[in-house]
């Protein structure tokens, strides 16, 4: 599950119209707004990044929205990837092998895929 906060910018005279459209859209949850400044804070949720982007684009397409930008995001899949990286050995096996001559190593952008 991914969750992102979005700041939506609107003209103050269209604030109520956009707020109502956001609440009725089913794309997001409304949390706070400042009519005088024309700012609305919402969150969107998605199973993955693609679903979140689809919802963000839906918010951006609502009439009266000047801009809608992600401010903070929590991505479960990113959290899992970070845990995997932290658990992995920081030095690839190929660099720890004393029998390999360093001159025989050709860097291809990813030492883990290097064929010996």
C-alpha positions in Angstrom: 0.0 0.0 0.0 1.3 3.5 -0.9 0.0 6.7 0.7 0.9 10.2 -0.5 0.0 13.7 0.6 -0.9 16.2 -2.1 -1.1 19.9 -2.0 -3.8 21.2 -4.4 -3.7 24.8 -5.5 -6.9 26.5 -6.5 -8.2 30.1 -6.9 -9.9 31.1 -3.7 -13.2 31.9 -5.6 -13.3 28.3 -6.8 -12.2 26.7 -3.5 -15.6 25.4 -2.4 -16.3 24.0 -5.9 -13.0 22.1 -6.1 -13.2 20.9 -2.4 -16.6 19.4 -3.1 -15.4 17.8 -6.4 -12.4 16.3 -4.5 -14.6 14.9 -1.8 -17.0 13.4 -4.3 -14.3 12.0 -6.6 -13.5 8.9 -4.7 -9.8 9.5 -5.6 -8.7 11.0 -2.3 -9.4 12.0 1.3 -9.7 15.7 2.1 -7.9 16.7 5.3 -7.5 20.5 5.5 -7.8 23.6 3.4 -7.2 27.3 3.5 -9.7 29.1 1.3 -8.0 32.5 1.5 -4.8 31.0 0.1 -6.5 28.5 -2.2 -4.7 25.5 -0.8 -6.1 22.1 -0.1 -4.4 19.1 1.6 -5.5 15.6 0.5 -4.1 12.1 0.6 -4.3 9.4 -2.0 -3.8 5.7 -1.6 -2.9 3.0 -4.1 -1.7 -0.6 -4.3 1.3 0.6 -6.2 2.9 3.7 -7.8 1.0 3.3 -11.0 -2.4 3.5 -9.1 -1.2 6.6 -7.2 -0.1 8.3 -10.4 -3.5 7.6 -12.0 -5.3 9.1 -9.0 -3.0 12.1 -9.0 -3.7 12.7 -12.7 -7.4 12.4 -11.9 -7.1 15.1 -9.2 -5.1 17.3 -11.6 -7.9 17.0 -14.2 -10.6 18.3 -11.9 -11.9 21.7 -13.2 -10.5 24.5 -11.1 -7.4 22.7 -10.0 -4.3 24.9 -10.9 -1.8 22.4 -9.6 -1.7 19.2 -7.5 1.7 18.0 -6.4 2.9 15.2 -4.2 4.6 16.5 -1.1 5.3 13.3 0.9 4.9 9.7 0.1 5.1 6.3 1.9 5.7 3.4 -0.5 5.5 -0.1 1.0 7.4 -1.6 -1.9 10.2 0.9 -1.4 10.3 0.1 2.3 10.7 -3.6 1.5 13.5 -2.8 -1.0 15.4 -0.7 1.6 15.2 -3.6 4.0 16.6 -6.0 1.4 19.5 -3.6 0.6 20.3 -3.2 4.3 20.3 -7.0 4.8 22.5 -7.6 1.7 26.3 -7.8 1.9 27.7 -4.4 1.1 30.6 -5.8 -0.9 29.7 -8.1 -3.9 31.2 -11.6 -3.8 33.3 -11.0 -6.9 35.2 -8.2 -5.0 35.9 -10.5 -2.1 37.3 -13.4 -4.2 41.1 -13.4 -3.7 41.6 -15.8 -6.7 40.3 -13.2 -9.3 42.8 -10.9 -10.8 41.4 -7.3 -10.7 42.5 -6.7 -14.3 40.1 -9.4 -15.4 37.1 -7.6 -14.0 35.2 -5.6 -16.6 32.6 -3.2 -15.2 29.2 -3.3 -17.0 27.2 -1.1 -14.6 26.2 -4.0 -12.3 28.8 -6.3 -10.7 26.2 -8.7 -9.6 25.5 -9.6 -13.2 29.1 -10.0 -14.2 29.9 -13.3 -15.8 33.3 -14.8 -15.0 
